[in-house]
Amino acid sequence: MPRATSNPFRASRTAPVILVLAIVILAAMAFAVPPAPIPAGDNGAYLIGHGRLSAELADQLSRSNYAALVIDFTGANLGEDALWRPHFRAVDRRGFPIWGWVDVDGGTEQARAVARSEKLSGLYVHGADAVRVAAEIARKQPNLEVIPVIGAKDEPPSGEYAVVVGLDDFLAGKPRDAVAVLDAASLSLQDVDRARAAADGRRLVIARIAVTE
C-alpha cells in the first residue's frame, strides 16, 4: 500500500484558524473577568476638576488611604459624549466612591442636573446659596447625601454641612462639627500630609481646586 503523507497545505490553513480562535477566547475571558476593585481607605477625600478623573488616580489615592474622589462638575459637559465619562465608568466599575461638587454661584441648574443624572455617593454644593440649593436637592433626591459647603464666617445650617478652611485653622482643630474642606490648591504634598495626619477622625476633603473660604 502507498505510504500516507502529510498535507502541508492543510497544516498551513489550520494554524491561522487556531490562532484566531485563541485570540477570540482570550478576548472573551478578559471581557468576562471583572476589573479588580479599588479599595477605599478612611483618611480624607480628594477634590479635583473633572478633567483629571481617571482609574489610575483612584488607584494612587487608594494606596494613600484616601476614602473617595470628589469631582468638580461646575461648568462640565454632562452629555453622553463628555470626555470624562469613560473614566467615571472605569472608576465606578472598580468600586471606588465618587462624590460630586458643584459651585452654584455659576447657576443652580448644573447642581440639579448632576444630582439627577450621575451615579454618585454624595454631592457637595458650594456657593452663596448652597444651603438652600442643597436642601432643595435633598428633598428631590432623598437617597443622595447632599452637603452644603459654607465659609468659616457663615452661619451654620441645621443638619450636616461642610466648612472651607485654611491649613492653619485646620491644624488648630477647626472645624470640629463639620466636614472640613481644606483649601489645598497651593499647598505642598508635605502640608497635605500634615493636615491628613492631624485629621484625628474629622471628615476631610483635600480641595485641589480653588475654593472660597
N, C-alpha and C positions, 0 to 999 in steps of 0.2 A: 504494500500500500504506500502511496506517496506520503511523505512526512508533512504534517501540518506546519504551516509557517505563520508567524505573527503578521498582523496587518499594521504597518507603521502609520498609514493614513488614519485608521480608526483611533489609534492612540493619540495622534496629534489633534483630532477633533474632540476627544474626550477630555483632555486636560483643561482647555478653556472653560468647558461646561462645569467641571468640578470647581474651578477657581471662582466662577461667578456664583455658584451655589454657596460656596464657603463665605463669600463676601455678603451675600444676602442673609445667611444665617447669623453671621456676626453682627450685622446691622440690626437685625430683629432683636437679638439678645441685648444689644446696647440700648435700644429703644425701650425694651421691656423692663430693664433694671432701673428702679427709681434712683434719682440722684441722692448722694449721701447728704443727710441732714446737717445743717449748720447749727450747733447747739448755742443757745442764748446763755450769756453769763448773768451776773447780778450787780454789776457796778457801772451804772450810767447808760444813757442813750447818746447817740451821735447824730447831730443835726447837720445836714448838708443840702446843697442845691440838687434838684432832680437830675441835672446833667452829670453828676458824679456817681449816681447809683450803679452798683454792679455786684455780682455774686462774689467777685474777688475781694472787694472791700468788705462785704459782710463776713467773709472768711477771716480776714485780718482782724476785724473787730471782735469776732468770736474768740480768736486766740488771745486777745487782750481783755477778755472777760466782760465785754460790753453786753448789755441786755437787749438792745434794739437799735435799729436805724430810724431816724426821723427825717422825712423827705420834705423839703420846702417846695410846695406846689404853687406858690404865689406866681401868677402870670404864666404858668406852664400850659402847654398844649395838652388838653385832655382827650384828644381824638385817638381813635384806634391806631392811627399811623404814627403816633408820637414815638420818638426815638428811645425814650426811657422805658417804654412798656415791656420789651423783651427782657430787660434787666430786672424789672419789677417781678415779672413772672418767674425768672430764674431764682431770685431770692425767695419768693413766696413758696415755690415748689420745694425748696430745701428747708422750709420751716422757720427761718429767722424772722422775728417780729418786725413789722414795718408800721410806723406811725406816720401820719401826715402833719403838715404845718402849713398854715395859710395866714398871711398878713391881710386883714380885712380893710386896712386903710386904702388899699387899691380897689376895693369893691367887695361886697359880701357874697355875690353870686358864685364866685370861684370856690369859696368855702363850702357853700351848699352843694355845689356840683361834685366836689371831691368827696364829701360825706356820702352822697347818694351813690356814686359810681365806682369808687375804689375799694378794694378789699384790704381794709386797714385794721390794725389792732387798736387804734385810737387816733384822735385828732387834736392837735393844739391849734387854738385860734388866738392870733396875736393882733394887737392894734387898739386904737382908741375906743372902739365899740365892741371889743372882744367879749365882754361879759354877756351882753345882750344877744349877740350872734351865737355864741356858744350855747346859751340856754335855749334858743330857738332850734338850733340843730339837734340838741339832745332830746327835745320833745318829739321831733320828727323821726329821729334815728335812735330809738331807745336802746338798741343793742350795741351802740357805738359809744365808747368812752370819749367824751369831749371835754377838754380842759381849757379854760380861758387863760391867757398869759397877760399879766399886768405889769406895770412898772413898780419899782420899790416904794414909790411915794403914793401910789394909788390906794384907794380904799378897798380892802379885801372883800370879795363877794362871799356869799354863803356857799357851802359846798367846796369841792376840790378846785384848786386853782394853782397856777404857776407864777413865779416872780422872776424877772430878769435881774441878775446881779453881776457885779464885777468880781474879780478874783479876791480882792482884799476882804470884801464883805462876806464872801462865801467862806474864806478861811477863818473869818471871825465867828462863824456859826450861823450866818443868816442865809436864807430864812429857815426857821425850824419847822413850821407847819405847812409848808407849801413845796411844790416841786421847784427846784432851783434850775433856772435856765442860765447857764454860765456864758457870759459874753466872751467867747474864746476865739473870735475871728483873728485876733492879732497875738494870741498867746503862743508861747513856745510849747513843744511837747513836754518839756520838763514842768512847766507851770500847769499844764493839763494833768499830768501825773500827780502833782502836788494836790490839786483840787480833788481828784478821784480818791487819793489816799485819805483826805480829810472828810470825805462824804459821811462816814460814820452812820450808815443806814439811811441817809437822806436820799430822796429821789433826785436824780441829777441828769440834766440834759446838757451836753457839751455842744454849744452852738458855734459851728464853724462858718456860719453866715453872719452878716451884720444884723444885730438886733438892738432895739432901743431900750435902754434901762428906764 
